[in-house]
Amino acid sequence: MKAYGVVLIGCGSMGATHLDTLHAHPRVRLVGVVDLMAEKANRFADRYEAESWGTDYRCYLTRSDVDIVIIATYPSSHLVLTRECLAAGKHVLCEKPMAGSLQEAAEMVRLGSSSRSKLLIGHILRHNTTYQFVRDLIHSGAIGGPIVMRMSQIKNPAATWNSHLALLHEVSPIVDCGVHYVDVMRWFTGAEVLSVSGFGQRLDPDIPVGSYNYGMISLKLSDGSVGFYEAGWGHTMATDNLKEFVGPLGRIRITYQSHRATPELGNLVEVHYSDGRTEEINIPFEAKPTDLQFDYLLRMIEEQLDPKPMLRDFYRALEVTILGDRAIHEEKPIHCLDRLPEIVNF
Ligand SMILES: NC(=O)c1ccc[n+]([C@@H]2O[C@H](COP(=O)([O-])OP(=O)(O)OC[C@H]3O[C@@H](n4cnc5c(N)ncnc54)[C@H](O)[C@@H]3O)[C@@H](O)[C@H]2O)c1
């Protein structure tokens, strides 16, 4: 089996999450790690036994032993880096949100759809076996429909506050993590988002004026389902990871392994049916499945899988969260459906 030469750009917290699972992957040869800050790249090279490190990713693009570039930098740099990597014939795994603006995201979709090299965006929940299991349960009709989707991701990121602040200067928390959960709502229901509304609050003096570190968006979908996503990053926040899906025939709740008294059992999926039956399913889970996501990229390369359906879905998730952010700032609901033809034409 071919081992792929891999370079990571962005030696921060998500870069570490990628390398935690990939540095020992049997099909990975870690050729190099890159960061604008030399000290970070040097430290990552030691920690993950990379063959080299640098501050300029371009040095790696002319090398024939580099097959794949993982981009784990901030959204505003995703398009520039992806464009250069694809043009150099490298396959790319780029973190979400796919870009810093919708115009840039549209260009990402165009590049990923027309390039001979493959482009995968890091929507990790698509590769998470717990979310895949719940998606299958909902699709099987277990809780009926239409459904209500209740999703929160609230955290007190004291140790990584500076990196969260750097991200907040580019995107709101609603956009940054909301792309995962808007994608989940469309993936679980197979329905389209009709409208989005929301509110936000600036609760911390570190947050740029005019922005917010707590926000909520609520969505109406074309099958009659509804959902909310609530995001908060801040010193006064307590961790909350509510993930619940309620239908006329029952409800499903996911409890993450990290919130369980018995984390060794993995994630917990509880199903409560309207006839009184309950089920508890443990799904093995240790860490974010960046290895399964990487394996999917290898399948894209080796089986020539079409990148377009996922690229369109991730563009749409970004579009809805950006409209949600606008709904928060303009304090009014926004219809989302009228923009669809633009996407399906890609
Ligand atoms: N998929 C997920 O579950 C998940 C989770 C967290 C973060 N993310 C995403 O990962 C990305 C990075 O977030 P993070 O939390 O790791 O940030 P971070 O601040 O921890 O790390 C980013 C790193 O990139 C470096 N960098 C920035 N621009 C660069 C460039 N042009 N060239 C080289 N290095 C550059 C910075 O110096 C920094 O070390 C964001 O898009 C974020 O939304 C995804």
The ligand as a MOL file (V3000), in Angstrom:
LIG
                    3D

  0  0  0     0  0            999 V3000
M  V30 BEGIN CTAB
M  V30 COUNTS 44 48 0 0 0
M  V30 BEGIN ATOM
M  V30 1 N -12.8470 20.4480 12.6740 0
M  V30 2 C -12.8680 20.8120 13.9470 0
M  V30 3 O -13.4690 20.1540 14.7970 0
M  V30 4 C -12.1160 22.0640 14.3700 0
M  V30 5 C -11.8710 22.3330 15.7220 0
M  V30 6 C -11.1210 23.4750 16.0390 0
M  V30 7 C -10.6770 24.3290 15.0420 0
M  V30 8 N -10.9700 24.0420 13.7380 0 CHG=1
M  V30 9 C -10.5510 24.9350 12.6380 0
M  V30 10 O -9.1370 24.8260 12.4650 0
M  V30 11 C -8.6140 26.0880 12.0070 0
M  V30 12 C -7.4690 26.5010 12.9440 0
M  V30 13 O -7.9970 26.6960 14.2500 0
M  V30 14 P -7.0900 26.4220 15.5510 0
M  V30 15 O -8.0280 26.3900 16.6960 0
M  V30 16 O -6.1870 25.2610 15.3280 0 CHG=-1
M  V30 17 O -6.2330 27.7610 15.5960 0
M  V30 18 P -4.8080 27.9710 16.3070 0
M  V30 19 O -4.6400 29.4190 16.5880 0
M  V30 20 O -4.6690 27.0290 17.4530 0
M  V30 21 O -3.7570 27.5090 15.1740 0
M  V30 22 C -3.6260 28.1480 13.9380 0
M  V30 23 C -2.1450 28.1160 13.5800 0
M  V30 24 O -2.0030 28.4770 12.2000 0
M  V30 25 C -0.8560 29.3210 12.0790 0
M  V30 26 N -1.0280 30.0760 10.8330 0
M  V30 27 C -1.9470 31.0260 10.5700 0
M  V30 28 N -1.8410 31.4360 9.2720 0
M  V30 29 C -0.8160 30.7290 8.7200 0
M  V30 30 C -0.2310 30.6820 7.4390 0
M  V30 31 N -0.6670 31.4650 6.4360 0
M  V30 32 N 0.8100 29.8380 7.2200 0
M  V30 33 C 1.2690 29.0370 8.2190 0
M  V30 34 N 0.7460 29.0270 9.4760 0
M  V30 35 C -0.2970 29.8620 9.7180 0
M  V30 36 C -0.8670 30.1550 13.3520 0
M  V30 37 O 0.4170 30.6960 13.6370 0
M  V30 38 C -1.2930 29.1020 14.3860 0
M  V30 39 O -0.1920 28.4170 14.9320 0
M  V30 40 C -9.7940 27.0620 11.9780 0
M  V30 41 O -10.3160 27.1440 10.6870 0
M  V30 42 C -10.8140 26.4040 12.9270 0
M  V30 43 O -12.1560 26.7430 12.6310 0
M  V30 44 C -11.6500 22.9240 13.3950 0
M  V30 END ATOM
M  V30 BEGIN BOND
M  V30 1 1 1 2
M  V30 2 2 2 3
M  V30 3 1 2 4
M  V30 4 1 4 5
M  V30 5 2 4 44
M  V30 6 2 5 6
M  V30 7 1 6 7
M  V30 8 2 7 8
M  V30 9 1 8 9
M  V30 10 1 8 44
M  V30 11 1 9 10
M  V30 12 1 9 42
M  V30 13 1 10 11
M  V30 14 1 11 12
M  V30 15 1 11 40
M  V30 16 1 12 13
M  V30 17 1 13 14
M  V30 18 2 14 15
M  V30 19 1 14 16
M  V30 20 1 14 17
M  V30 21 1 17 18
M  V30 22 2 18 19
M  V30 23 1 18 20
M  V30 24 1 18 21
M  V30 25 1 21 22
M  V30 26 1 22 23
M  V30 27 1 23 24
M  V30 28 1 23 38
M  V30 29 1 24 25
M  V30 30 1 25 26
M  V30 31 1 25 36
M  V30 32 1 26 27
M  V30 33 1 26 35
M  V30 34 2 27 28
M  V30 35 1 28 29
M  V30 36 1 29 30
M  V30 37 2 29 35
M  V30 38 1 30 31
M  V30 39 2 30 32
M  V30 40 1 32 33
M  V30 41 2 33 34
M  V30 42 1 34 35
M  V30 43 1 36 37
M  V30 44 1 36 38
M  V30 45 1 38 39
M  V30 46 1 40 41
M  V30 47 1 40 42
M  V30 48 1 42 43
M  V30 END BOND
M  V30 END CTAB
M  END
